[in-house]
Amino acid sequence: MREIGKICLAAGLGLMAPAAFDTAYSQSAGGSANMTFFVTSVGSGKGADLGGLEGADRHCQALAQAAGAGGKTWRAYLSTQASGNVPAVNAQDRIGRGPWQNAKGVVIAKDVTDLHAANNITKETALTEKGEMVKGRGDTPNTHDMLTGSQPDGTAFPAGEDRTCGNWTRSGTEGATMLGHHDRMGLDEQPPAKSWNSSHLSRGGCSQDALKSTGGAGLFYCFAADR
C-alpha cells in the first residue's frame, strides 16, 4: 500500500509540474495574464521615429507578445496633430476604458477620467512589460521622459508648432515632442515637473541623442485597449 501511495504521489506531482512551470514562466514574463499597462522596456532605437501610430502600436504589441500578453490589443499612449485633411488623434481616445494594472497587478487607474486626474502612476508602479522599474531622476542614466505628444488631459495639441516629432516620423534635428515624467519628478515642485504625460518638450530635435540629452530613451506607455 505504501508503494502504491508513493506512485500516486509521484504521478500527482508529475501532473502538477507543467502548471507550476507555466506559473513560474508567467511570473518571470512580467505577470502577463493580467497586465494591461506597461512602459516599453526599449524604444524604437530611432528616437521619436516610431513609424507613426501604427508602428508604435506594433511595438507595444510585440513587447507584450514577448512577455506572454499578446492576446490583448495594445495601443501606445500617443497623440498626433492634425495635418492637411488628416484629423488629430487624442491619446486618451485610443487606450480603452480601463481599469489598467501593471505587471505586478497594481492598478494605476480605474478609467480614463482617473488616469488624467489622481492616478497611481509612479516610478514604483510604471513598470515595463517585464515587471521591471524604469530608471528615473537620480539614477544613471535618467530615462524618465516618456513620449506622449499630449496635453495634460490626454488630448492632441493644435496643428502648427510640432509637438509630436512629425506625428512620430522624425528622428533628426527638426521638431520636438511633448514628454511626461513616469517618476513624477522634475527640477521643481510645479505641476508640469510632476506630470506623467505633459511635462516639457524635447530639446535639440527628435533623435535618440536629443531624447537622451533631456532625460529619456524614447520610451512610451502602452495600454490594453480592449478593456
Secondary structure, DSSP 8 states (H G I E B T S, - for coil): -HHHHHHHHHHHHHHHHHHHHHHHHHHHTTSTTT--EEE-SS--SSTT--SHHHHHHHHHHHHHHHTT-TTS-EEE---B--BTTB--B-GGGSS-S--EE-TTS-EEESSHHHHTSS----TTT--BTTS-----TTSSS---EEE--B-TTS-B--SSS-SBHHHHT--SSS--BEEEETT---SSSSGGGG-SS-SEE-SS-SSHHHHHHTTEEEEEEEEES--
